[in-house]
């Protein structure tokens, strides 16, 4: 199964993307910020990362 990592500081955005991608058969993991996304990317090796550019702390550009 293909794994997608979603990183966004907005809970609602993460929830909508998680639901939509899960319905299409993807395994979805999510992070609240860039630092958490980097850690999950290293440990989970997702096939695709969808990341918000502007997040508090470490955003998508920095990550």
N, C-alpha and C positions, 0 to 999 in steps of 0.2 A: 504494500500500500504506500502511496506517495505521501510524504510528510511535509506540511507547510507550517512555518513559524510566522506568527503574526505578532508584531510589536507596535503597540499604540497605547498612549496614556489615557485614552477615552474608553471606559468600560463598554459603553454601548456599541462603539465601532468594533471592538474586539468580539463582542457577543454576536453581532450581525454577521461579521466575516466568518467566525467560527461555525455558526449554524449553517450558513450558505455553503461553505466548503465541505462541511461534514455531510450534508445532504447529497453532495456530488461524489461522495466516497473517499474524501481525503482524510487523513489523520492530521489533526490540527493541534498545535501547541501554541501557547500565547505568553507574551511578556508585557509588563507594564511600562518598561523603559529600555533604553539602549543597553545598559549594563546587564540587565537580566537577559535580554535577547542574545548578547554575546556569550553569556554563560550557557544558555540553552543551545545555541548554535554549536558550541564546542562539544557539548555532551550528547546532543540528540542528532546531530548531522542532518538537518532538514534538507529536502530537495529544493525548496524555494523559501525565501524570506520576503515577507511583505512588511515594510517598516515605515512608520510615520517619520517624516523628516524633522518635525519640531516637537520634541518632548522635553520635559524638565530634566535637568542633569545631562545625561548623554543621549542626544537625539540621533536620528537616523544617519545624518551626515557624519557625525563624529564616530559612530559605531562602524 
